[in-house]
């Protein structure tokens, strides 16, 4: 049985549509679960896909930004907890 190769443009278009649908579904679930009440960084990404969706800011960010956000969160979490414990 002969299978026609998928054209790159069609694959890219399908990937974009699938990505939008899945991200919209995930964000809807996140909002229904009151995900914004969580103070730690929260990201959604696809396996082996560099950009990730930052759920608190409702936008796409790079993988590097994801790790920078986490490092800053942990840094300020440590300072806040150290200060609170010393009072």
C-alpha positions as CSV (number, residue, x, y, z in Angstrom):
1,X,0.0,0.0,0.0
2,X,1.4,3.3,-1.1
3,X,1.4,6.2,1.5
4,X,1.7,9.7,0.3
5,X,4.2,11.7,2.3
6,X,2.8,14.5,4.4
7,X,3.8,17.9,3.3
8,X,5.7,19.9,5.8
9,X,3.2,22.8,5.6
10,X,0.3,20.6,6.4
11,X,2.1,19.0,9.3
12,X,3.1,22.5,10.7
13,X,-0.5,23.7,10.3
14,X,-1.9,20.6,12.1
15,X,0.7,21.0,14.9
16,X,-0.3,24.6,15.4
17,X,-4.0,23.8,15.6
18,X,-3.5,20.9,18.0
19,X,-1.2,23.0,20.2
20,X,-3.8,25.8,20.5
21,X,-6.6,23.3,21.3
22,X,-4.6,21.5,23.9
23,X,-3.2,24.6,25.6
24,X,-6.7,26.2,25.7
25,X,-8.1,23.0,27.3
26,X,-5.2,22.9,29.9
27,X,-5.6,26.6,30.7
28,X,-9.4,26.1,31.2
29,X,-8.7,23.3,33.6
30,X,-6.1,25.3,35.4
31,X,-8.5,28.2,35.8
32,X,-11.4,25.9,37.0
33,X,-9.0,24.4,39.6
34,X,-8.1,27.9,40.8
35,X,-4.5,27.4,39.7
36,X,-3.7,31.1,40.2
37,X,-3.9,30.5,43.9
38,X,-0.6,28.7,43.7
39,X,2.3,31.0,44.2
40,X,5.1,28.9,42.7
41,X,5.9,29.0,39.0
42,X,3.6,26.9,36.9
43,X,4.3,26.0,33.3
44,X,2.8,23.7,30.6
45,X,4.9,22.3,27.8
46,X,5.0,19.5,25.3
47,X,7.7,16.9,25.5
48,X,10.8,17.9,23.6
49,X,9.3,21.3,22.8
50,X,11.4,24.3,23.9
51,X,8.7,27.0,24.5
52,X,6.4,26.5,27.5
53,X,3.2,28.2,28.5
54,X,3.5,30.3,31.7
55,X,0.1,29.7,33.3
56,X,0.2,32.7,35.7
57,X,1.1,35.2,33.0
58,X,-1.0,33.4,30.3
59,X,1.8,33.6,27.6
60,X,4.4,31.5,25.9
61,X,8.0,31.8,27.3
62,X,11.3,30.1,26.4
63,X,12.7,27.2,28.3
64,X,15.5,29.5,29.6
65,X,12.9,31.9,31.0
66,X,11.2,29.0,32.7
67,X,14.3,28.1,34.7
68,X,15.1,31.8,35.4
69,X,11.6,32.2,36.9
70,X,12.1,29.1,39.0
71,X,15.5,30.2,40.3
72,X,14.1,33.6,41.3
73,X,11.1,32.0,43.0
74,X,13.4,29.7,45.0
75,X,15.8,32.6,45.9
76,X,12.9,34.8,47.2
77,X,11.3,31.9,48.9
78,X,14.5,31.2,50.8
79,X,14.9,34.9,51.8
80,X,11.3,35.2,52.9
81,X,11.4,32.0,55.0
82,X,14.7,32.9,56.5
83,X,13.4,36.4,57.5
84,X,10.2,35.0,58.9
85,X,12.0,32.4,61.0
86,X,14.3,35.0,62.5
87,X,11.5,37.2,63.9
